[in-house]
Amino acid sequence: MTAVTDCLDWIGTKRVAVATPFRKSQNDYMEQYLTEAGYTVTAIDGYDTHSLKDVRALPHEDRKSTRLN
């Protein structure tokens, strides 16, 4: 995940909203990682997926939606 923090540092932000195709436990880990790295996570959301097969099975319109509103 250092590539993510490297990019966030490059654009100069410390506040992020995160949308992923992943389940809550993975998003909790991501939120903890970003918080410990000094970022403020303003929102985080995902789907109850357990494999790449689950991610690929998401409806196309859901893959484009952030659900963070």
N, C-alpha and C positions, 0 to 999 in steps of 0.2 A: 504494500500500500504506500510505499514511499513515493511511487510515481504520482499518486494522487496528491499527496502533500507537497511534492515538488511543484506540481502544476498550480496548486492553490497559492503557494508562495510566489510563484512567478507572476500570477495575475494580481497578487497583492491583496487577497481577501482573507479574512479571519472568520467570516460568517458564511455558513453553507446550509442549503436545503438539499436533501439527498433522496433520490428515487431509485430503487433497485428492483430487480426481479426476484429478490431473495426473501426468505421467511424472517420472522421477528428475531429469532436468536442470532442470525447472521447480522441483521441490521443493528441489534444491540451491541454486538462486538464492534461493528464499524463506528457506531456513535461513540463508544468508549474510546476507541483508538483515536478518533479525530479530536475528541475532547481532551484527552491526555496529551495530544500533540499541540494543544493550544488553540483549537478552533471552537467556535460556537455553532452547534448544530441547531438550526432554527426549526427544522422539521425533518422527519425521516419516515419513509413508508415503502412497503414492498408487497410481495405476494407470498402465499404459503407454498412455495416450491421446495422440492427436495433433490432435484437433479436437473441437468441440462435438458433432459427430455421434457420435464415439467415446464421449464422456461420456454422451450420451443412450442409447447402446446398452448401457451397463452394466446387468446384471441388477438389478432393483429391490432385492433383498435386499442386494446389494453396495453400493448407493448409501447404505444406512442403516448399514452396517458401518464401523467405524473401522479395523479391522485393526491397532490399536496395542497390543493386549494381548501 
